[in-house]
Amino acid sequence: MYRIILFAEQVATQPGFGLQTLLIYALLFVGMWFLMIAPQRKKQKNHVKMIQELKAGDTVVTSSGIFGTIANVKDDRFVLKVAENTKIEIFKSYIQSKADKK
């Protein structure tokens, strides 16, 4: 414990340590923001926009891989028709993407 305190005192008394270290951490944070956080936020906004634009008759894929056609839109969920005479209700957030009708 005594050695750790001495080492911390030596590092803290080095000239220019605080400003240079702070600048490096700030640059790392900005880099992380542009490489990781900003693209994720953009992807999330696109997903929310896609869910808001879905309507009855659209074919979608859920996050668990189930294909279905939207039969009804409710406040917080969709009613999906997944087979003949088979409908399920799923939260809107579990829709992964809109499927092509090809």
A tleap script that builds the chain and sets N, CA, C and O, in Angstrom:
source leaprc.protein.ff14SB
mol = sequence {
  NMET TYR ARG ILE ILE LEU PHE ALA GLU GLN
  VAL ALA THR GLN PRO GLY PHE GLY LEU GLN
  THR LEU LEU ILE TYR ALA LEU LEU PHE VAL
  GLY MET TRP PHE LEU MET ILE ALA PRO GLN
  ARG LYS LYS GLN LYS ASN HIE VAL LYS MET
  ILE GLN GLU LEU LYS ALA GLY ASP THR VAL
  VAL THR SER SER GLY ILE PHE GLY THR ILE
  ALA ASN VAL LYS ASP ASP ARG PHE VAL LEU
  LYS VAL ALA GLU ASN THR LYS ILE GLU ILE
  PHE LYS SER TYR ILE GLN SER LYS ALA ASP
  LYS CLYS
}
set mol.1.N position { 0.833 -1.179 0.000 }
set mol.1.CA position { 0.000 0.000 0.000 }
set mol.1.C position { 0.879 1.245 0.000 }
set mol.1.O position { 0.586 2.220 -0.692 }
set mol.2.N position { 1.961 1.206 0.782 }
set mol.2.CA position { 2.855 2.350 0.863 }
set mol.2.C position { 3.491 2.623 -0.494 }
set mol.2.O position { 3.631 3.782 -0.883 }
set mol.3.N position { 3.884 1.567 -1.228 }
set mol.3.CA position { 4.507 1.748 -2.534 }
set mol.3.C position { 3.527 2.339 -3.543 }
set mol.3.O position { 3.925 3.139 -4.390 }
set mol.4.N position { 2.260 1.959 -3.466 }
set mol.4.CA position { 1.263 2.484 -4.397 }
set mol.4.C position { 1.085 3.978 -4.186 }
set mol.4.O position { 0.964 4.728 -5.155 }
set mol.5.N position { 1.068 4.416 -2.949 }
set mol.5.CA position { 0.916 5.838 -2.660 }
set mol.5.C position { 2.131 6.604 -3.168 }
set mol.5.O position { 1.976 7.678 -3.748 }
set mol.6.N position { 3.328 6.082 -2.965 }
set mol.6.CA position { 4.519 6.753 -3.472 }
set mol.6.C position { 4.500 6.841 -4.988 }
set mol.6.O position { 4.849 7.881 -5.545 }
set mol.7.N position { 4.096 5.764 -5.673 }
set mol.7.CA position { 4.030 5.775 -7.127 }
set mol.7.C position { 3.019 6.807 -7.614 }
set mol.7.O position { 3.288 7.525 -8.577 }
set mol.8.N position { 1.861 6.891 -6.964 }
set mol.8.CA position { 0.832 7.860 -7.342 }
set mol.8.C position { 1.341 9.283 -7.151 }
set mol.8.O position { 1.039 10.159 -7.962 }
set mol.9.N position { 2.101 9.524 -6.100 }
set mol.9.CA position { 2.653 10.852 -5.871 }
set mol.9.C position { 3.688 11.204 -6.930 }
set mol.9.O position { 3.746 12.350 -7.376 }
set mol.10.N position { 4.510 10.232 -7.342 }
set mol.10.CA position { 5.509 10.485 -8.367 }
set mol.10.C position { 4.859 10.800 -9.706 }
set mol.10.O position { 5.289 11.716 -10.408 }
set mol.11.N position { 3.827 10.046 -10.061 }
set mol.11.CA position { 3.134 10.272 -11.329 }
set mol.11.C position { 2.425 11.613 -11.320 }
set mol.11.O position { 2.457 12.336 -12.315 }
set mol.12.N position { 1.790 11.953 -10.219 }
set mol.12.CA position { 1.039 13.197 -10.136 }
set mol.12.C position { 1.935 14.417 -10.164 }
set mol.12.O position { 1.487 15.488 -10.573 }
set mol.13.N position { 3.188 14.295 -9.745 }
set mol.13.CA position { 4.084 15.452 -9.715 }
set mol.13.C position { 4.849 15.633 -11.014 }
set mol.13.O position { 5.606 16.595 -11.141 }
set mol.14.N position { 4.675 14.732 -11.997 }
set mol.14.CA position { 5.355 14.905 -13.276 }
set mol.14.C position { 4.728 16.089 -14.007 }
set mol.14.O position { 3.504 16.223 -14.028 }
set mol.15.N position { 5.556 16.954 -14.609 }
set mol.15.CA position { 5.014 18.128 -15.293 }
set mol.15.C position { 4.231 17.734 -16.544 }
set mol.15.O position { 4.664 16.867 -17.304 }
set mol.16.N position { 3.085 18.368 -16.754 }
set mol.16.CA position { 2.290 18.147 -17.945 }
set mol.16.C position { 1.466 16.876 -17.934 }
set mol.16.O position { 0.830 16.558 -18.939 }
set mol.17.N position { 1.453 16.159 -16.868 }
set mol.17.CA position { 0.740 14.879 -16.813 }
set mol.17.C position { -0.763 15.064 -16.948 }
set mol.17.O position { -1.405 14.349 -17.717 }
set mol.18.N position { -1.321 15.990 -16.231 }
set mol.18.CA position { -2.771 16.159 -16.199 }
set mol.18.C position { -3.365 16.604 -17.522 }
set mol.18.O position { -4.352 16.019 -17.967 }
set mol.19.N position { -2.813 17.601 -18.158 }
set mol.19.CA position { -3.369 18.144 -19.397 }
set mol.19.C position { -3.217 17.156 -20.548 }
set mol.19.O position { -4.155 16.960 -21.322 }
set mol.20.N position { -2.056 16.536 -20.668 }
set mol.20.CA position { -1.840 15.568 -21.757 }
set mol.20.C position { -2.751 14.354 -21.600 }
set mol.20.O position { -3.333 13.890 -22.581 }
set mol.21.N position { -2.880 13.844 -20.407 }
set mol.21.CA position { -3.726 12.688 -20.158 }
set mol.21.C position { -5.189 13.021 -20.425 }
set mol.21.O position { -5.910 12.232 -21.036 }
set mol.22.N position { -5.616 14.176 -19.970 }
set mol.22.CA position { -6.990 14.604 -20.206 }
set mol.22.C position { -7.274 14.735 -21.696 }
set mol.22.O position { -8.347 14.347 -22.156 }
set mol.23.N position { -6.335 15.271 -22.447 }
set mol.23.CA position { -6.494 15.419 -23.892 }
set mol.23.C position { -6.582 14.061 -24.588 }
set mol.23.O position { -7.386 13.880 -25.502 }
set mol.24.N position { -5.767 13.122 -24.160 }
set mol.24.CA position { -5.785 11.780 -24.754 }
set mol.24.C position { -7.129 11.105 -24.471 }
set mol.24.O position { -7.720 10.505 -25.369 }
set mol.25.N position { -7.611 11.197 -23.239 }
set mol.25.CA position { -8.904 10.588 -22.906 }
set mol.25.C position { -10.037 11.248 -23.696 }
set mol.25.O position { -10.958 10.565 -24.145 }
set mol.26.N position { -9.976 12.555 -23.866 }
set mol.26.CA position { -11.008 13.249 -24.639 }
set mol.26.C position { -10.993 12.782 -26.094 }
set mol.26.O position { -12.053 12.560 -26.678 }
set mol.27.N position { -9.823 12.632 -26.678 }
set mol.27.CA position { -9.728 12.164 -28.059 }
set mol.27.C position { -10.217 10.719 -28.198 }
set mol.27.O position { -10.864 10.376 -29.187 }
set mol.28.N position { -9.912 9.882 -27.221 }
set mol.28.CA position { -10.412 8.507 -27.240 }
set mol.28.C position { -11.934 8.472 -27.154 }
set mol.28.O position { -12.577 7.682 -27.845 }
set mol.29.N position { -12.505 9.313 -26.322 }
set mol.29.CA position { -13.958 9.361 -26.190 }
set mol.29.C position { -14.614 9.822 -27.488 }
set mol.29.O position { -15.617 9.248 -27.914 }
set mol.30.N position { -14.064 10.839 -28.110 }
set mol.30.CA position { -14.613 11.331 -29.376 }
set mol.30.C position { -14.505 10.250 -30.454 }
set mol.30.O position { -15.439 10.054 -31.231 }
set mol.31.N position { -13.384 9.558 -30.501 }
set mol.31.CA position { -13.223 8.477 -31.460 }
set mol.31.C position { -14.225 7.353 -31.232 }
set mol.31.O position { -14.814 6.841 -32.185 }
set mol.32.N position { -14.420 6.972 -29.985 }
set mol.32.CA position { -15.395 5.932 -29.665 }
set mol.32.C position { -16.806 6.375 -30.059 }
set mol.32.O position { -17.609 5.570 -30.530 }
set mol.33.N position { -17.095 7.651 -29.862 }
set mol.33.CA position { -18.413 8.166 -30.205 }
set mol.33.C position { -18.677 7.998 -31.703 }
set mol.33.O position { -19.723 7.486 -32.099 }
set mol.34.N position { -17.732 8.428 -32.525 }
set mol.34.CA position { -17.950 8.378 -33.969 }
set mol.34.C position { -17.868 6.962 -34.528 }
set mol.34.O position { -18.480 6.682 -35.559 }
set mol.35.N position { -17.145 6.078 -33.890 }
set mol.35.CA position { -17.006 4.728 -34.405 }
set mol.35.C position { -18.067 3.759 -33.893 }
set mol.35.O position { -18.378 2.778 -34.568 }
set mol.36.N position { -18.626 4.017 -32.714 }
set mol.36.CA position { -19.542 3.043 -32.126 }
set mol.36.C position { -20.921 3.613 -31.796 }
set mol.36.O position { -21.932 3.037 -32.196 }
set mol.37.N position { -20.977 4.698 -31.096 }
set mol.37.CA position { -22.248 5.183 -30.572 }
set mol.37.C position { -23.097 5.847 -31.659 }
set mol.37.O position { -24.293 5.570 -31.751 }
set mol.38.N position { -22.515 6.701 -32.470 }
set mol.38.CA position { -23.282 7.400 -33.501 }
set mol.38.C position { -23.905 6.445 -34.518 }
set mol.38.O position { -25.084 6.609 -34.832 }
set mol.39.N position { -23.181 5.453 -35.051 }
set mol.39.CA position { -23.833 4.516 -35.982 }
set mol.39.C position { -24.953 3.705 -35.334 }
set mol.39.O position { -25.957 3.408 -35.981 }
set mol.40.N position { -24.788 3.349 -34.077 }
set mol.40.CA position { -25.827 2.586 -33.386 }
set mol.40.C position { -27.087 3.423 -33.213 }
set mol.40.O position { -28.193 2.907 -33.371 }
set mol.41.N position { -26.941 4.690 -32.894 }
set mol.41.CA position { -28.094 5.575 -32.745 }
set mol.41.C position { -28.813 5.754 -34.080 }
set mol.41.O position { -30.042 5.785 -34.132 }
set mol.42.N position { -28.037 5.871 -35.158 }
set mol.42.CA position { -28.630 6.015 -36.493 }
set mol.42.C position { -29.420 4.761 -36.857 }
set mol.42.O position { -30.521 4.861 -37.398 }
set mol.43.N position { -28.872 3.587 -36.567 }
set mol.43.CA position { -29.544 2.331 -36.847 }
set mol.43.C position { -30.839 2.227 -36.030 }
set mol.43.O position { -31.859 1.765 -36.542 }
set mol.44.N position { -30.799 2.650 -34.781 }
set mol.44.CA position { -31.979 2.599 -33.925 }
set mol.44.C position { -33.068 3.537 -34.442 }
set mol.44.O position { -34.245 3.174 -34.430 }
set mol.45.N position { -32.699 4.729 -34.894 }
set mol.45.CA position { -33.684 5.665 -35.440 }
set mol.45.C position { -34.330 5.104 -36.700 }
set mol.45.O position { -35.537 5.249 -36.893 }
set mol.46.N position { -33.535 4.460 -37.566 }
set mol.46.CA position { -34.085 3.851 -38.774 }
set mol.46.C position { -35.049 2.724 -38.431 }
set mol.46.O position { -36.072 2.561 -39.096 }
set mol.47.N position { -34.733 1.937 -37.392 }
set mol.47.CA position { -35.601 0.837 -36.972 }
set mol.47.C position { -36.931 1.372 -36.442 }
set mol.47.O position { -37.986 0.828 -36.768 }
set mol.48.N position { -36.895 2.412 -35.642 }
set mol.48.CA position { -38.118 3.009 -35.101 }
set mol.48.C position { -38.969 3.567 -36.240 }
set mol.48.O position { -40.190 3.406 -36.238 }
set mol.49.N position { -38.331 4.222 -37.214 }
set mol.49.CA position { -39.053 4.769 -38.364 }
set mol.49.C position { -39.712 3.649 -39.165 }
set mol.49.O position { -40.862 3.784 -39.583 }
set mol.50.N position { -38.997 2.546 -39.382 }
set mol.50.CA position { -39.537 1.416 -40.124 }
set mol.50.C position { -40.758 0.834 -39.412 }
set mol.50.O position { -41.755 0.517 -40.061 }
set mol.51.N position { -40.692 0.690 -38.091 }
set mol.51.CA position { -41.817 0.142 -37.329 }
set mol.51.C position { -43.029 1.066 -37.394 }
set mol.51.O position { -44.163 0.596 -37.486 }
set mol.52.N position { -42.799 2.370 -37.348 }
set mol.52.CA position { -43.904 3.323 -37.408 }
set mol.52.C position { -44.594 3.313 -38.771 }
set mol.52.O position { -45.783 3.620 -38.866 }
set mol.53.N position { -43.860 2.962 -39.819 }
set mol.53.CA position { -44.418 2.959 -41.173 }
set mol.53.C position { -45.110 1.650 -41.538 }
set mol.53.O position { -45.756 1.576 -42.583 }
set mol.54.N position { -44.994 0.614 -40.702 }
set mol.54.CA position { -45.625 -0.665 -41.004 }
set mol.54.C position { -47.139 -0.548 -40.903 }
set mol.54.O position { -47.673 0.174 -40.062 }
set mol.55.N position { -47.817 -1.282 -41.786 }
set mol.55.CA position { -49.275 -1.264 -41.797 }
set mol.55.C position { -49.789 -2.663 -42.080 }
set mol.55.O position { -49.008 -3.562 -42.392 }
set mol.56.N position { -51.087 -2.853 -41.973 }
set mol.56.CA position { -51.692 -4.161 -42.228 }
set mol.56.C position { -51.392 -4.585 -43.673 }
set mol.56.O position { -51.506 -3.793 -44.609 }
set mol.57.N position { -51.009 -5.850 -43.820 }
set mol.57.CA position { -50.686 -6.384 -45.144 }
set mol.57.C position { -49.198 -6.475 -45.425 }
set mol.57.O position { -48.794 -7.147 -46.374 }
set mol.58.N position { -48.369 -5.813 -44.622 }
set mol.58.CA position { -46.918 -5.881 -44.801 }
set mol.58.C position { -46.386 -7.211 -44.280 }
set mol.58.O position { -46.848 -7.720 -43.259 }
set mol.59.N position { -45.414 -7.764 -44.992 }
set mol.59.CA position { -44.763 -8.995 -44.553 }
set mol.59.C position { -43.517 -8.623 -43.766 }
set mol.59.O position { -42.715 -7.807 -44.220 }
set mol.60.N position { -43.348 -9.220 -42.579 }
set mol.60.CA position { -42.236 -8.877 -41.697 }
set mol.60.C position { -41.531 -10.132 -41.203 }
set mol.60.O position { -42.047 -11.244 -41.313 }
set mol.61.N position { -40.340 -9.925 -40.658 }
set mol.61.CA position { -39.569 -10.984 -40.009 }
set mol.61.C position { -39.362 -10.560 -38.565 }
set mol.61.O position { -38.931 -9.437 -38.302 }
set mol.62.N position { -39.667 -11.456 -37.621 }
set mol.62.CA position { -39.459 -11.145 -36.212 }
set mol.62.C position { -38.003 -11.422 -35.837 }
set mol.62.O position { -37.251 -12.012 -36.613 }
set mol.63.N position { -37.623 -10.993 -34.651 }
set mol.63.CA position { -36.247 -11.212 -34.196 }
set mol.63.C position { -35.963 -12.690 -33.952 }
set mol.63.O position { -34.798 -13.082 -33.888 }
set mol.64.N position { -36.989 -13.515 -33.816 }
set mol.64.CA position { -36.787 -14.949 -33.648 }
set mol.64.C position { -36.839 -15.693 -34.976 }
set mol.64.O position { -36.712 -16.917 -35.003 }
set mol.65.N position { -37.024 -14.967 -36.084 }
set mol.65.CA position { -36.982 -15.574 -37.407 }
set mol.65.C position { -38.318 -16.008 -37.952 }
set mol.65.O position { -38.353 -16.735 -38.945 }
set mol.66.N position { -39.406 -15.603 -37.361 }
set mol.66.CA position { -40.732 -15.979 -37.838 }
set mol.66.C position { -41.186 -14.985 -38.905 }
set mol.66.O position { -41.165 -13.774 -38.686 }
set mol.67.N position { -41.593 -15.505 -40.049 }
set mol.67.CA position { -42.157 -14.674 -41.101 }
set mol.67.C position { -43.659 -14.595 -40.894 }
set mol.67.O position { -44.295 -15.584 -40.530 }
set mol.68.N position { -44.223 -13.424 -41.123 }
set mol.68.CA position { -45.659 -13.271 -40.976 }
set mol.68.C position { -46.150 -12.030 -41.684 }
set mol.68.O position { -45.368 -11.155 -42.056 }
set mol.69.N position { -47.448 -11.967 -41.865 }
set mol.69.CA position { -48.092 -10.812 -42.483 }
set mol.69.C position { -48.886 -10.094 -41.402 }
set mol.69.O position { -49.608 -10.727 -40.632 }
set mol.70.N position { -48.755 -8.791 -41.345 }
set mol.70.CA position { -49.454 -8.009 -40.328 }
set mol.70.C position { -50.949 -8.021 -40.648 }
set mol.70.O position { -51.370 -7.587 -41.720 }
set mol.71.N position { -51.733 -8.518 -39.709 }
set mol.71.CA position { -53.184 -8.568 -39.873 }
set mol.71.C position { -53.852 -7.369 -39.204 }
set mol.71.O position { -54.878 -6.880 -39.676 }
set mol.72.N position { -53.265 -6.901 -38.107 }
set mol.72.CA position { -53.860 -5.805 -37.348 }
set mol.72.C position { -52.748 -5.067 -36.607 }
set mol.72.O position { -51.765 -5.670 -36.178 }
set mol.73.N position { -52.919 -3.756 -36.465 }
set mol.73.CA position { -51.947 -2.937 -35.736 }
set mol.73.C position { -52.625 -2.423 -34.464 }
set mol.73.O position { -53.676 -1.787 -34.530 }
set mol.74.N position { -52.022 -2.701 -33.314 }
set mol.74.CA position { -52.517 -2.205 -32.032 }
set mol.74.C position { -51.535 -1.164 -31.507 }
set mol.74.O position { -50.543 -0.852 -32.165 }
set mol.75.N position { -51.813 -0.630 -30.322 }
set mol.75.CA position { -50.966 0.428 -29.766 }
set mol.75.C position { -49.507 0.007 -29.625 }
set mol.75.O position { -48.610 0.690 -30.120 }
set mol.76.N position { -49.271 -1.115 -28.952 }
set mol.76.CA position { -47.901 -1.528 -28.662 }
set mol.76.C position { -47.521 -2.862 -29.284 }
set mol.76.O position { -46.446 -3.390 -29.000 }
set mol.77.N position { -48.386 -3.416 -30.129 }
set mol.77.CA position { -48.075 -4.725 -30.722 }
set mol.77.C position { -48.760 -4.878 -32.076 }
set mol.77.O position { -49.647 -4.109 -32.446 }
set mol.78.N position { -48.314 -5.898 -32.794 }
set mol.78.CA position { -48.898 -6.274 -34.071 }
set mol.78.C position { -49.563 -7.636 -33.928 }
set mol.78.O position { -49.137 -8.459 -33.117 }
set mol.79.N position { -50.592 -7.868 -34.706 }
set mol.79.CA position { -51.179 -9.200 -34.832 }
set mol.79.C position { -50.667 -9.735 -36.163 }
set mol.79.O position { -50.967 -9.185 -37.222 }
set mol.80.N position { -49.882 -10.826 -36.095 }
set mol.80.CA position { -49.284 -11.414 -37.294 }
set mol.80.C position { -50.024 -12.673 -37.694 }
set mol.80.O position { -50.375 -13.504 -36.856 }
set mol.81.N position { -50.252 -12.797 -38.985 }
set mol.81.CA position { -50.794 -14.044 -39.516 }
set mol.81.C position { -49.593 -14.838 -39.999 }
set mol.81.O position { -48.924 -14.448 -40.956 }
set mol.82.N position { -49.322 -15.957 -39.333 }
set mol.82.CA position { -48.131 -16.748 -39.650 }
set mol.82.C position { -48.460 -17.989 -40.465 }
set mol.82.O position { -47.576 -18.563 -41.100 }
set mol.83.N position { -49.723 -18.413 -40.456 }
set mol.83.CA position { -50.177 -19.557 -41.247 }
set mol.83.C position { -51.684 -19.416 -41.421 }
set mol.83.O position { -52.297 -18.508 -40.858 }
set mol.84.N position { -52.268 -20.298 -42.186 }
set mol.84.CA position { -53.714 -20.276 -42.378 }
set mol.84.C position { -54.403 -20.482 -41.029 }
set mol.84.O position { -54.134 -21.458 -40.330 }
set mol.85.N position { -55.283 -19.565 -40.674 }
set mol.85.CA position { -56.036 -19.598 -39.401 }
set mol.85.C position { -55.133 -19.554 -38.168 }
set mol.85.O position { -55.549 -19.993 -37.096 }
set mol.86.N position { -53.914 -19.038 -38.291 }
set mol.86.CA position { -53.008 -18.926 -37.147 }
set mol.86.C position { -52.504 -17.490 -37.038 }
set mol.86.O position { -51.810 -16.991 -37.924 }
set mol.87.N position { -52.864 -16.844 -35.944 }
set mol.87.CA position { -52.421 -15.466 -35.699 }
set mol.87.C position { -51.742 -15.401 -34.341 }
set mol.87.O position { -52.132 -16.092 -33.400 }
set mol.88.N position { -50.720 -14.557 -34.257 }
set mol.88.CA position { -50.027 -14.332 -32.991 }
set mol.88.C position { -49.904 -12.840 -32.764 }
set mol.88.O position { -49.895 -12.056 -33.713 }
set mol.89.N position { -49.810 -12.455 -31.513 }
set mol.89.CA position { -49.559 -11.056 -31.170 }
set mol.89.C position { -48.114 -10.927 -30.741 }
set mol.89.O position { -47.596 -11.761 -29.997 }
set mol.90.N position { -47.467 -9.873 -31.216 }
set mol.90.CA position { -46.049 -9.665 -30.916 }
set mol.90.C position { -45.818 -8.177 -30.673 }
set mol.90.O position { -46.396 -7.330 -31.353 }
set mol.91.N position { -44.969 -7.870 -29.700 }
set mol.91.CA position { -44.620 -6.467 -29.447 }
set mol.91.C position { -43.941 -5.875 -30.676 }
set mol.91.O position { -43.233 -6.568 -31.408 }
set mol.92.N position { -44.167 -4.596 -30.887 }
set mol.92.CA position { -43.592 -3.926 -32.052 }
set mol.92.C position { -42.066 -3.975 -32.051 }
set mol.92.O position { -41.446 -4.035 -33.112 }
set mol.93.N position { -41.470 -3.949 -30.883 }
set mol.93.CA position { -40.011 -3.921 -30.805 }
set mol.93.C position { -39.369 -5.233 -31.247 }
set mol.93.O position { -38.164 -5.270 -31.499 }
set mol.94.N position { -40.155 -6.320 -31.348 }
set mol.94.CA position { -39.603 -7.609 -31.766 }
set mol.94.C position { -39.637 -7.810 -33.277 }
set mol.94.O position { -39.250 -8.872 -33.763 }
set mol.95.N position { -40.089 -6.820 -34.017 }
set mol.95.CA position { -40.024 -6.887 -35.475 }
set mol.95.C position { -38.610 -6.507 -35.882 }
set mol.95.O position { -38.121 -5.432 -35.535 }
set mol.96.N position { -37.957 -7.399 -36.621 }
set mol.96.CA position { -36.576 -7.146 -37.026 }
set mol.96.C position { -36.516 -6.350 -38.321 }
set mol.96.O position { -35.786 -5.363 -38.412 }
set mol.97.N position { -37.281 -6.775 -39.321 }
set mol.97.CA position { -37.229 -6.087 -40.609 }
set mol.97.C position { -38.487 -6.367 -41.411 }
set mol.97.O position { -39.285 -7.245 -41.086 }
set mol.98.N position { -38.626 -5.601 -42.450 }
set mol.98.CA position { -39.715 -5.797 -43.395 }
set mol.98.C position { -39.201 -6.751 -44.464 }
set mol.98.O position { -38.117 -6.545 -45.011 }
set mol.99.N position { -39.974 -7.797 -44.765 }
set mol.99.CA position { -39.529 -8.800 -45.731 }
set mol.99.C position { -39.991 -8.417 -47.126 }
set mol.99.O position { -41.036 -7.792 -47.302 }
set mol.100.N position { -39.193 -8.802 -48.113 }
set mol.100.CA position { -39.583 -8.578 -49.506 }
set mol.100.C position { -40.687 -9.547 -49.880 }
set mol.100.O position { -40.755 -10.658 -49.355 }
set mol.101.N position { -41.538 -9.129 -50.776 }
set mol.101.CA position { -42.649 -10.006 -51.184 }
set mol.101.C position { -42.226 -10.933 -52.322 }
set mol.101.O position { -43.079 -11.603 -52.904 }
set mol.102.N position { -40.973 -10.990 -52.647 }
set mol.102.CA position { -40.498 -11.837 -53.744 }
set mol.102.C position { -40.576 -13.294 -53.385 }
set mol.102.O position { -40.215 -14.149 -54.194 }
savepdb mol mol.pdb
quit
